[in-house]
Amino acid sequence: DKFIELVNRDKVAVIGQTGNLTPADKKLYALRDVTGTVNSIPLIASSIMSKKIASGANAIVLDVKTGAGAFMKTDKDAENLAHAMVQIGNNVGRNTMAIISDMSQPLGFAIGNALEVKEAIDTLKGEGPEDLTELVLTLGSQMVVLAKKAKTLEEAKKMLIEVIENGKALDKFKVFIKNQGGDESVVDNPDKLPQAKYKIDVPALTSGFVSNMVADEIGIAAMLLGAGRATKEDKIDLAVGLMLRKKVGDKVEKGEPILTIYSNRENVEDVKAKIYENISISDHATKPTLIHEVITK
């Protein structure tokens, strides 16, 4: 009820599952865990959509990832999941669509909590990474059209670009932070965000083109620094992470940094080893396509 009230007042809400939101889903997931059906696409779709429907949204835009860093590693599985979720939403009267987007490499440049917040601020200023900006505008345009604020995706995209350029998007982000009890001044002063003690460049061992980044393994490299949890009891270090300097398809010279490690410990050889194992440099490479498909039924 609180969520619906916020939406009706034209507010923004970020929610997670609680004991009162689709309580049967928790029991079903426990059953899936012991019956080997965690990877069942119909059950994944029903689990995800039950929460979306119960939360009260009448229009739903889904971002379904595919690639090494995604739960769905192949385009076929991502498409099957997207179709299943869109059909569930539409069948119960919710205007639902999905974007299938690439996660074969990390999105944007930042991997880590404070680093990603800084990157989000940059993106709202119109200074963000090309791929992150493209995805935000693609998803946002669909949301604007489904909300009947624009008739076409082109019109919606122009509206989004306008609020980025005139600063309204950044102002809304400040309100968003303030209403959650945060310090909105970090938007104008990102140095207030947690800062890592060490910044360590990881140089390319050969010249060529970045041909592959195994997104989930690079995420594990960030976890080793403390950016994520290996166990539920682990404490997250908000300052640490990785900042990519090159993406797949980019040219790199031997000795040039491919990424920078943000760490609160000086010895990061384990992290470097994980990175070198999962970033490949070849004689040629092409940039991956970010938006694979749009699913509306």
Wavefront OBJ file of the C-alpha trace (Angstrom):
o trace
v 0.000 0.000 0.000
v 2.836 2.379 0.847
v 4.466 1.742 -2.521
v 1.233 2.418 -4.423
v 0.704 5.587 -2.400
v 4.180 6.819 -3.381
v 3.553 6.073 -7.045
v 0.194 7.848 -6.976
v 1.908 10.934 -5.537
v 4.330 10.908 -8.493
v 7.193 9.831 -6.250
v 9.970 7.365 -6.937
v 10.260 4.169 -4.909
v 12.929 1.487 -4.800
v 11.672 -1.730 -3.279
v 12.845 -5.207 -2.449
v 10.958 -8.322 -1.535
v 9.573 -8.484 2.002
v 7.693 -11.130 3.927
v 4.434 -9.486 2.873
v 5.256 -9.179 -0.846
v 4.615 -12.483 -2.656
v 5.265 -14.625 0.444
v 4.626 -17.805 -1.540
v 7.616 -17.020 -3.773
v 10.074 -17.631 -0.927
v 8.586 -21.060 -0.313
v 8.592 -21.891 -4.006
v 12.246 -20.852 -4.312
v 13.191 -23.110 -1.396
v 11.400 -25.955 -3.182
v 13.211 -25.156 -6.452
v 16.536 -25.201 -4.607
v 16.072 -28.813 -3.471
v 14.495 -30.082 -6.693
v 17.104 -28.816 -9.149
v 14.715 -26.352 -10.804
v 16.403 -23.022 -9.938
v 17.250 -22.649 -13.641
v 13.717 -23.398 -14.865
v 12.721 -20.473 -17.095
v 8.948 -20.691 -16.355
v 9.686 -20.668 -12.617
v 12.208 -17.819 -12.933
v 9.659 -15.819 -14.932
v 6.855 -16.415 -12.437
v 9.111 -15.519 -9.499
v 10.222 -12.220 -11.038
v 6.832 -11.191 -12.363
v 4.956 -12.053 -9.164
v 6.842 -9.253 -7.389
v 6.373 -6.788 -10.248
v 2.634 -7.443 -10.394
v 2.128 -7.449 -6.615
v 3.898 -4.083 -6.286
v 1.102 -2.429 -8.258
v 2.843 -1.138 -11.380
v 0.545 -0.917 -14.399
v 3.408 -0.628 -16.896
v 6.582 -2.709 -16.646
v 9.885 -2.349 -18.543
v 12.290 -5.264 -18.057
v 16.035 -5.267 -18.729
v 17.007 -8.879 -19.441
v 20.769 -9.392 -19.544
v 22.593 -11.918 -21.698
v 26.245 -12.937 -21.778
v 28.987 -14.025 -19.378
v 27.983 -11.553 -16.678
v 24.291 -12.445 -16.817
v 22.189 -15.218 -15.292
v 21.110 -16.052 -18.849
v 24.364 -16.805 -20.660
v 22.890 -17.258 -24.152
v 20.637 -15.103 -26.317
v 18.183 -17.990 -26.696
v 17.683 -18.384 -22.938
v 17.398 -14.603 -22.494
v 14.781 -14.426 -25.254
v 12.784 -17.307 -23.747
v 12.811 -15.661 -20.328
v 11.866 -12.255 -21.758
v 8.946 -13.670 -23.766
v 7.681 -15.592 -20.727
v 7.785 -12.524 -18.463
v 6.219 -10.200 -21.031
v 3.393 -12.680 -21.674
v 2.718 -13.024 -17.925
v 2.542 -9.254 -17.508
v 0.340 -8.651 -20.520
v -1.968 -11.534 -19.602
v -2.826 -9.888 -16.272
v -3.401 -6.469 -17.793
v 0.006 -4.898 -17.205
v 1.569 -3.167 -20.203
v 4.858 -5.092 -20.275
v 7.906 -5.158 -22.554
v 11.543 -6.212 -22.288
v 14.905 -5.147 -23.632
v 17.562 -7.833 -24.059
v 20.908 -6.144 -23.430
v 24.501 -7.318 -23.546
v 26.421 -8.262 -20.422
v 29.335 -10.078 -22.035
v 31.510 -7.322 -20.580
v 30.933 -4.931 -17.658
v 28.494 -2.096 -18.355
v 30.167 1.305 -18.201
v 33.631 1.652 -16.695
v 33.036 1.509 -12.927
v 32.791 -1.689 -10.862
v 32.278 -1.002 -7.172
v 29.883 0.917 -4.975
v 31.174 4.504 -4.679
v 32.743 4.268 -8.141
v 29.409 3.342 -9.686
v 27.586 6.131 -7.852
v 30.127 8.595 -9.253
v 29.569 7.128 -12.726
v 25.789 7.489 -12.314
v 26.280 11.162 -11.422
v 28.464 11.644 -14.487
v 25.808 9.991 -16.657
v 23.088 12.292 -15.322
v 25.366 15.191 -16.268
v 25.610 13.828 -19.807
v 29.229 12.793 -19.258
v 28.772 9.077 -18.674
v 30.114 6.079 -20.621
v 28.644 5.592 -24.073
v 27.171 2.151 -23.409
v 25.622 3.039 -20.050
v 24.102 6.194 -21.529
v 22.694 4.253 -24.481
v 21.072 1.661 -22.232
v 19.584 4.290 -19.904
v 18.099 6.210 -22.833
v 16.751 3.019 -24.428
v 15.061 1.769 -21.241
v 13.951 5.260 -20.249
v 12.373 5.920 -23.639
v 10.306 2.759 -23.341
v 9.205 3.776 -19.836
v 8.147 7.244 -20.987
v 6.073 5.794 -23.842
v 4.425 3.142 -21.644
v 3.604 5.890 -19.128
v 1.896 7.758 -22.014
v 4.132 10.802 -21.575
v 5.248 10.545 -25.212
v 3.762 8.952 -28.336
v 6.991 7.716 -29.914
v 10.356 6.455 -28.711
v 12.064 9.277 -30.602
v 9.990 11.882 -28.781
v 10.639 10.145 -25.465
v 14.398 10.054 -26.054
v 14.438 13.797 -26.813
v 12.604 14.417 -23.532
v 15.182 12.393 -21.617
v 18.118 14.135 -23.249
v 16.501 17.495 -22.491
v 16.224 16.813 -18.738
v 19.853 15.689 -18.699
v 21.013 18.804 -20.516
v 18.947 21.256 -18.433
v 19.992 19.677 -15.124
v 16.539 18.459 -14.045
v 17.665 14.822 -14.021
v 20.531 15.632 -11.668
v 18.236 17.702 -9.436
v 15.803 14.774 -9.228
v 18.671 12.525 -8.174
v 19.463 14.937 -5.332
v 15.838 14.751 -4.162
v 15.980 10.969 -4.466
v 19.039 10.833 -2.177
v 17.647 13.363 0.325
v 14.319 11.550 0.675
v 16.207 8.384 1.643
v 18.086 10.242 4.369
v 21.299 10.586 2.360
v 23.627 13.522 1.787
v 22.596 15.023 -1.554
v 25.677 17.280 -1.583
v 27.719 14.328 -2.891
v 26.161 14.993 -6.301
v 28.041 18.301 -6.510
v 31.018 17.036 -4.473
v 31.656 13.364 -5.396
v 34.910 13.472 -3.407
v 32.662 13.089 -0.349
v 32.045 9.513 -1.423
v 34.261 6.863 0.220
v 37.773 6.991 -1.247
v 40.181 4.080 -1.672
v 43.711 4.405 -0.258
v 45.477 2.941 -3.292
v 44.990 3.348 -7.050
v 46.949 0.710 -8.945
v 47.050 0.566 -12.746
v 47.018 -2.836 -14.450
v 49.056 -2.571 -17.672
v 48.422 -4.487 -20.876
v 51.015 -7.234 -21.361
v 50.824 -7.004 -25.157
v 49.649 -4.568 -27.812
v 46.491 -5.168 -29.831
v 42.749 -4.897 -29.287
v 40.753 -5.919 -26.251
v 38.837 -8.921 -27.590
v 37.143 -10.357 -24.506
v 36.232 -9.474 -20.918
v 34.585 -12.170 -18.825
v 32.166 -9.958 -16.940
v 31.294 -12.266 -14.031
v 34.943 -13.114 -13.324
v 35.914 -9.431 -13.365
v 33.110 -8.932 -10.865
v 34.761 -11.579 -8.684
v 38.032 -9.636 -8.941
v 36.190 -6.615 -7.504
v 34.696 -8.842 -4.797
v 38.208 -9.926 -3.754
v 38.890 -6.282 -2.956
v 35.781 -6.102 -0.773
v 33.385 -4.497 -3.271
v 31.018 -7.450 -2.857
v 30.366 -10.316 -0.464
v 31.742 -13.845 -0.751
v 29.561 -14.850 2.219
v 26.527 -13.259 3.854
v 28.662 -12.243 6.827
v 31.265 -10.311 4.796
v 31.379 -6.532 5.144
v 31.334 -4.471 1.942
v 34.013 -1.816 1.445
v 32.177 0.977 -0.385
v 35.383 2.656 -1.618
v 37.042 -0.184 -3.494
v 36.555 -1.579 -6.982
v 37.795 -1.414 -10.536
v 37.738 1.311 -13.151
v 38.041 0.083 -16.719
v 40.261 2.115 -19.023
v 39.533 -0.008 -22.093
v 36.471 -1.890 -23.344
v 36.080 -4.722 -25.856
v 37.077 -3.460 -29.318
v 39.410 -0.750 -28.012
v 43.037 -0.564 -29.148
v 45.668 -0.873 -26.423
v 49.443 -0.550 -26.389
v 51.733 -2.759 -24.293
v 52.185 -1.133 -20.882
v 49.081 1.026 -21.253
v 46.563 0.624 -18.379
v 43.602 -1.598 -19.200
v 42.034 -0.809 -15.825
v 42.789 0.737 -12.450
v 42.363 -1.077 -9.142
v 40.915 1.005 -6.281
v 42.006 -0.768 -3.117
v 42.455 -0.331 0.613
v 45.237 -2.912 0.644
v 48.577 -2.491 -1.095
v 49.096 -6.081 -2.199
v 46.582 -6.853 -4.961
v 48.421 -9.603 -6.837
v 45.437 -11.951 -6.475
v 43.197 -9.365 -8.092
v 45.680 -8.722 -10.911
v 45.919 -12.449 -11.604
v 42.125 -12.738 -11.847
v 42.025 -9.760 -14.226
v 44.758 -11.063 -16.527
v 42.998 -14.455 -16.671
v 39.773 -12.858 -17.879
v 40.778 -10.029 -20.234
v 42.068 -11.049 -23.664
v 44.026 -8.968 -26.177
v 44.098 -10.047 -29.834
v 45.144 -8.774 -33.247
v 41.612 -7.596 -33.978
v 38.269 -7.285 -32.222
v 34.832 -5.781 -32.712
v 32.632 -3.951 -30.229
v 29.650 -6.035 -29.038
v 26.105 -4.929 -29.801
v 24.543 -3.505 -26.633
v 20.830 -3.845 -27.432
v 20.133 -7.322 -28.764
v 16.347 -7.291 -29.083
v 13.117 -5.631 -28.005
v 10.408 -8.035 -26.780
v 6.785 -6.856 -26.667
v 4.858 -10.153 -26.661
l 1 2 3 4 5 6 7 8 9 10 11 12 13 14 15 16 17 18 19 20 21 22 23 24 25 26 27 28 29 30 31 32 33 34 35 36 37 38 39 40 41 42 43 44 45 46 47 48 49 50 51 52 53 54 55 56 57 58 59 60 61 62 63 64 65 66 67 68 69 70 71 72 73 74 75 76 77 78 79 80 81 82 83 84 85 86 87 88 89 90 91 92 93 94 95 96 97 98 99 100 101 102 103 104 105 106 107 108 109 110 111 112 113 114 115 116 117 118 119 120 121 122 123 124 125 126 127 128 129 130 131 132 133 134 135 136 137 138 139 140 141 142 143 144 145 146 147 148 149 150 151 152 153 154 155 156 157 158 159 160 161 162 163 164 165 166 167 168 169 170 171 172 173 174 175 176 177 178 179 180 181 182 183 184 185 186 187 188 189 190 191 192 193 194 195 196 197 198 199 200 201 202 203 204 205 206 207 208 209 210 211 212 213 214 215 216 217 218 219 220 221 222 223 224 225 226 227 228 229 230 231 232 233 234 235 236 237 238 239 240 241 242 243 244 245 246 247 248 249 250 251 252 253 254 255 256 257 258 259 260 261 262 263 264 265 266 267 268 269 270 271 272 273 274 275 276 277 278 279 280 281 282 283 284 285 286 287 288 289 290 291 292 293 294 295 296 297
